[in-house]
Amino acid sequence: MNDPLLRWRAEFPILARTTYLVSNSLGAMPRGVPEQLANYVDAWAEFGVQAWAREWWAMPVTVGNEIAPLIGAGTGEVAMVASVTLAQSAIVSALDYAPPRDTIVMTALDFPSVRYAVEGLAARFGARVVVVPSDDGLSIDEDRLCAAIDERTRLVAISHVLFRSAHIMDAARICAHARRMGAQVALDAYHSVGVVPVDVRAIGCDFLTGGVLKWLCGGPGGCFLWASPRASAQVAPALTGWQAHARPFAFEDEMAHAEGAWRWLSGTPSIPALYAALAGPRIVRHAGVRAIRDKSVRQTRRLIALADARGFAVSAPRDDARRGGTVAFDVPHGYEVAQELLARHVIVDYRPGAGIRVAPHFYTSDDELERAVGTIDEILATGAWEKHAGRRAVVT
């Protein structure tokens, strides 16, 4: 099959020596990253402290401008931050929870780190948190979620794609209902941006957070926060810092928030992470998220068929429209099989209760999928998994 997206394989050195199927956890590093990091080193070496004025100080917003087209945002609307947990915390800290608008709605399948932060902050801000349960551990009943969003709801803080199962939530429907109820929505799109088309204005959310670590192939420490221009004009985070000040170098005693993306920043940014974050999103933008999505749907459908043919339980939506970029299937001795796959340079990961997670990306060939599942067959047939029995599981 002619696959035009495979022309990008040469941009990712690890693909020459591994079958890399874990982009849902850490995207492959583009070969342009060392050059970008060298630019950071050269700027520090040549300009010293003047590097801040030349480029560094503005990078949380200029790099955010590289992300903006991937989420349908405008120039100056996206701020780069250290983590989605901090981004969501900043959003929670910006809102008022005086009764009767005293409720934050989440789901049982949102990423735990975000829930820890939101629930902790809610307790200190006097808000209550309503967590919508999951019946199957893989999806959320959206009727039940919408029923939980009522006149008491101040903020809906949910995931676009559920990390356990790659189930895609109908974010536009949820946002429309929240808007009718007078609530705002903060969407965690870490597991969608780069593999699922995202348009913040079409979705209708008030805030969107995500990161370059996974499908955008930008490495750790490069996360982003988009706030709608209306939201940025109305609220400002209590979780803040000097870079969010309108006049940071005046060193004033009182906080005066800057406008646009700047008001969502905090302290001194991590500049190396911002340099590393540039190459991946640019490649994804050139490859085209719509083309990436079409390929992802086809390849994940094929993975489900391969798993079904072997009787493996699949923890991924069968509906193409509801499935993100990952398929997990439970094989006998799953943890040990995963360790043997890693030893054979087939890079996957394992989650208890879900099994081996396989995440092809735009640079994955169809042959690699067949080869990976065939290798599982061989490991099970030969008992090669047994050498890993009894070892402690390390989940990343």
N, C-alpha and C positions, 0 to 999 in steps of 0.2 A: 504493500500500500504506500502510495506517495504521501508523505507527511511533511509539509513545508515547515512545520515548527521544529523539526529535528535539525534544521540548519543552525539552531542556537546551541546545540550540544557542545560545540567547540569552545563556547564561552565559559564552560564549567569544568575545570580540570578533574574533579573527582569522578566524573562520568567515564573517564578513560580507564579507571582501575577498579570501579565498583559498579554494582547494580544499585542505584541510589533511589530508594522508594520510601523516603521518610521526610518529604518536604512539608508535611503537616506539622512536623516538630522543628526542623531546622532546614531551611532551603539550602541547596548547594551554593557554594561560594563562587561568584563570578570571577573570572581571571583578572578583571580590572580592579579588584579590591586592593591588591598590594600597591598598585600605582596611586590609588586614592590615599591610602595610608601613608605612602611616601610623600604625598603632597602635604599631609599634616606634619610629618617630621621635618620636611624642608621649610615649611612656614615657621615652625617653632625655632628651628636652627638659624634661619636667616633674619627673621623679624623680631623674635623674642616677644615681648609684651605687645608690640605693635601689631602682631597678628590678630589680636582681638579687633582692633579697629578696621583692619584690612578685610577680614572675612569672618572670623570666628564668632563674634558677638551676634551677628545676624543669622547664623546658620540654622538655628532651630526653626526659623520661619522660611529661609530660602530653601532648605531641604524639604520643609513642609510643602512648598510650592511644587516640588517634584512629585509628591504624593497626590496633590489636589486633583489632577486630571483622572486619576485612577478611581476616585470616589465621587466625581461630579461636582467638586468644590471649586471655589474661585481662588484667585491669587490673594495671599494674605489671610486666608481663613483657616489654615492648618498649622498647628504648633507641634513640634517634635518634643517629646518628653521621654523620661527614663523608662517608664513601664505603663502598661494599661491599668494596672492596679492604682498607680498614682494618678493617672488621667481620670479614671472613674471616681477616685476619691476627691479630686479637685471639683468635679461636677457636683457631687453630693454636697460638698462644702459651700457651693455657691448659692444654694437654694434655702428658702425659709420654710420651716415645718410647723408654723403656728397653726393650731386647729382653726378650721376643720381640715385644712390641707396638710395632714401630718403623716402621710403614708408613702412608703417606697415599695413598689411591687417588683419582685424578682421571681426566678424559677429555681427548682431544685437541681436543674442541670446547667446552671451558669457556672463559669469556671470558679473553683473554690477560692482562689486568691482574691478575686473581685468580691465575692460574697463576704469573706472575712473582713475586708476593708469597709464595705458598705454597711454591714451590720454593726461593726464597731463604731463607725462614725454616727450611724443613726441613733445609737444609744446615747451618745454625747450631745446630739443635736435635738433630742427629745422626739425623734421620729419613731414610728413603728414600721417594721418590715413584714410584709406579707409574702410568703414564699409559696408559689404554686407548685404542687407536687407533680411527679411523673408517675403514670400508671405502669409503664413498662421499663423505666430506667433508660430509655432511648429517645423519647419524644415528649412533647408537652401538648396537652389538649388546648388548642388555641381558644376554643369557646370558654373553657374554664379560666384561661388567662385573662381574656377580655372581661369576663364576669368579675374578676378580682380588681379590675381597674374601674374605680367608681369616683364619686364626687369627693372622696377623702384623699384620692391619690395625688401626690405632688410630683412623683418621678417614677417612671418605669425604667428599670435598669436591667436589661436582658441581653442575651447573646443572639446574634444573627444566625450563626451556624453553631449547633451544640457540639461541644468538643468531644463528648463521649461517642457519638454516633454519626457525626457529620449531617445531622438532620437540619434542613434549612427552615427557619421560621418564616412565616408570612409577615415580614416586617412592615410592609406597607399597610396591611390590614390592621395590625396592632397599633401602628402609629395613628392611623385615621380614627380608630376607636378612642385612643388616649386623648387625642385632640378634642373629640366631642365631649369627653369627660373633663376637659380643662387641665389635663396632666401633660407633662413633658416626658420625652423618651431619650434615654442615653443607650445607644446601641453598641455593644461590643462586637466588632467585626473582625477580630483577629483571625478567625478561621474562614473568612470569606474573601477579603480583599486580596486580589491577585489570582484567584481561581474561580470566583463567582463575580459576575458583573455587579457593581455597587454604584448607586447614584443617590446621594443623600437627599437631593431635592425630590426625586421621584418617590423615594421611600417616605419622606416626610418626617424624618426624625429631627430632634433638636440638637442632639450631640451624637457624634460617632467617634469611637476609639478603635485603634488597631495597631499593628506593628509590622515591621519589615522582616522579622525573624524567620517566618515560615514561608508562605507562598510568594513573598516578594524578594526572597533571597538577599536580604540586606543585613543579616547578622544581629547579634544581641544588642540591646540598649537603644534601638531605634524605634520608638513607638510614637504614635501620633494621636492628636485630639483635634477634631473638627467641631466647632460650635457654629450654629447658624448665626448670620449677622444679627438677627433679631435677639437671639439669646445673649450674644456677646454685648449687645447694647443695653440689655436689661439687668444682667447679673454678673457678678465677679466672684471668683473663688476666695474662700478664707484660707485654703491651703495654697500658699503663694510664696513669692520671694522677690528678690530685687530685680530680676530680669523682667518681671511683669509690671514694674513701675513705669509710669509715663516719663519720669525723669530719673533714671536709675543712678546716674553719676552726680546727682545733686545731693544724694545721701540724706534725704529728708526724713524727719521723724515719723511722719504719717504716710500711710500707704495711699497712693493715687494710681489706680490701675490704668494701664495703657489700653488702647483700643484694639479690636480685632484679635488675631491669633496671639499677639503679644501678651494679652492679659491672662492667658492660660499657662504661661510659663512659670517657673519658680526660681530656684537658685542657679548657680553657675552650671552651664550645660556640659555634658560629656562630649567633647569635641571629636575624639577618635571614632566614637560610635557613629557620629553623624557623617564623617567621611566614608566609613565603611557602608553606610546605608544608601549611598548614591547609585552604585552600579546596577544593583538588582532591579529596583523599580523602573529604571530607564529601559532595561531589557524587556521587562514585562510589558511596559507601555508600547514598545516597538512591536513586540510579538502580537499584542492585542488580546485583551481579556476575553472578548467574545470568542475568538478562535481557541484560546486556552480552555474556556468553559466547554465548548463543543467537544474538544478532545477528551477532557476530563470525564464528561458524561459517558462517552463511548468506552473509555478504558475502565472506568469503575464498573460499568455494566458488564464488561468482559470478565473482570475479577469476580463479580458475583456469580456469573455463569460457571466459572472454573471452580469456585467453592461449592456451588450447588451440585456439580457433577461428582464431587467427592463426599458429599454429605456433611460438609462443615457448616456449622451454624454461623449465620451472617448477622453482624450488628451494624447494619447500614440500611437506609431507606431503599425500598425497591423502586419507588417512583423517582424517575430521573429528575423531575422538577424539584424534588424535596431532598436530593442527595448532594452533599458537598463533595470535596475531593478525596475523601478517605473511605476505604472499606476495611472493616475489621472482621476476621473470621476466626472462629475458635477451633483449633486443631488439637488432637490428642497431644499431651505433653507440650503445650503451647510455649511455655517459657523456655524450656530446653531446646525446642525446635528453633525458636527465635535466636537463641545464643549460637546455635550451629550455623544458622543463616549468616549471622554477623561474622563468624569465623571464616565463612566462605565468601565474604565481601558482598553479600546481599544485604543491604542496609535497610532494616525495618525496625519497628519497636513493638513492644508487647504491653498490654494492659490487662490486669486481672479482671475477669468478668466479661471481657470483650474479645480477647485473643490477640492474634498478630495483626497489627495495623499496617496496611499497605497504602501508600499515597503516591501514585504516579503524578508527574507534572508535565509541562509542555515539552520538556527535554527527554521524556521517557519514551523508549520505543516499545512497540507491541511485543516484540520478541522478548524483551526483558520481563514482561508480565508472565508470559508462558514459561520462561526459564525459571523465574522465582517460584512459581507454584510447582513446577516440575522438580525443583530442588527440594521442596517440602516433601513431595512424594518419596524422593530418594532417601531423605533423612529418616522418614518414618519406616520405610521398607527395610532399611539396613540397620536400624537401631542406633544410628550415629548420635541421636539426641541424648543417649544414656550417659555420655561422658560429662554432660552438664547437670546431671541429676544431683540434687542435694545442695546445689550452690544457691546462695542467697540472691533473690531477685533485686536488681537495681533498676528502678523505673525512671526513665528520663522523659 
